[in-house]
Amino acid sequence: MAVFNIEVLDNMNRRIENELIPLIHTVDYEKIDEVIENIIQELHEAIPDKKRISYGITYVVKLLSKALYEKVGNSDLDTFQSSLMLYKNLDTFRTKCVGLGMVSYHGLKDVEAVLPYFKDAANHEIWEIREFAQMYIRKITKKYPNKVQAFLISLTKSENPNHRRFASECLRPVVENRWILNNPEFSLKVLRELFEESDPYPRVSVGNNLSDLSRNLPELVLNIVKELVSRENENSYWIATRACRNLVKIKPIQVMDILKVDTYVYKNKKYKRSDYEK
């Protein structure tokens, strides 16, 4: 079922055509920022109460970025340059993310052109932009897996922990990345570059990525945990432990055997070997 009724979508499209397209021609960033923020707020307020748990600002920003990219493409404006203009020059994270979303749609046509801007967004001082960036690149990854994989591997070698975290986070097996479950070596080729990660920010992402993967591929991840433990590296062991936070629920003894512990603790839950060997 659609989130918005036809009237809401028609109003959004009218405002894009009658207000935003002319403003983009004038390069009035302050006014563009104001109008985009206003449209985002209108869309957010129009989300039915029953759908607010599942849909929010993230959904609205992604919807608007796609609609605006398509409308700009039907005008005499250059879609890529207009997208970059909005991403680079608008003020709030929500409006900048509309621009970045437009950049991502251009990436479906020209992946090489947009990768430098994803590298920039992956290290943006505003954390919301970093989060949107790792979501936006997923559709490009699916279309151009080899090129994006090479890009992500290059980021794992960056001295910047934000870049390394981005390389892991954008490959988590969420809905847009379900195809990875049929080809897990695609993401593992990137993640293995981070298996001894010392910085907490990317290290947590690697552990979470493997933990998510274990929901569908438990035996594969158990073998990866063995590989991590065998490295005899404290960072690898930390990732191995984090990767087991779902596995321990279904294979507690096996997990504790691999980790060589008698107790596994995650948040407020404690798993004791003695509770399963009675």
Stockholm file with secondary structure:
# STOCKHOLM 1.0

chainA/1-278         MAVFNIEVLDNMNRRIENELIPLIHTVDYEKIDEVIENIIQELHEAIPDKKRISYGITYVVKLLSKALYEKVGNSDLDTFQSSLMLYKNLDTFRTKCVGLGMVSYHGLKDVEAVLPYFKDAANHEIWEIREFAQMYIRKITKKYPNKVQAFLISLTKSENPNHRRFASECLRPVVENRWILNNPEFSLKVLRELFEESDPYPRVSVGNNLSDLSRNLPELVLNIVKELVSRENENSYWIATRACRNLVKIKPIQVMDILKVDTYVYKNKKYKRSDYEK
#=GR chainA/1-278 SS CCSSCHHHHHHHHHHIIIIIHHHHHHTCHHHHHHHHHHHHHHHHHHSCGGGTTTCSHHHHHHHHHHHHHHHHHTTTSCHHHHHHHHHHHCCSHHHHHHHHHHHHHHHTTCHHHHHHHHHHHHTCSSHHHHHHHHHHHHHHHHHSHHHHHHHHHHHHTCSCHHHHHHHHHTTSCSGGGGGGGGCHHHHHHHHGGGTTCCSHHHHHHHHHHHHHHHTTCHHHHHHHHHHHHHTTCHHHHHHHHHHTTTHHHHCHHHHHHHHTCSEEEETTEEEEGGGTCC
#=GC SS_cons         CCSSCHHHHHHHHHHIIIIIHHHHHHTCHHHHHHHHHHHHHHHHHHSCGGGTTTCSHHHHHHHHHHHHHHHHHTTTSCHHHHHHHHHHHCCSHHHHHHHHHHHHHHHTTCHHHHHHHHHHHHTCSSHHHHHHHHHHHHHHHHHSHHHHHHHHHHHHTCSCHHHHHHHHHTTSCSGGGGGGGGCHHHHHHHHGGGTTCCSHHHHHHHHHHHHHHHTTCHHHHHHHHHHHHHTTCHHHHHHHHHHTTTHHHHCHHHHHHHHTCSEEEETTEEEEGGGTCC
//
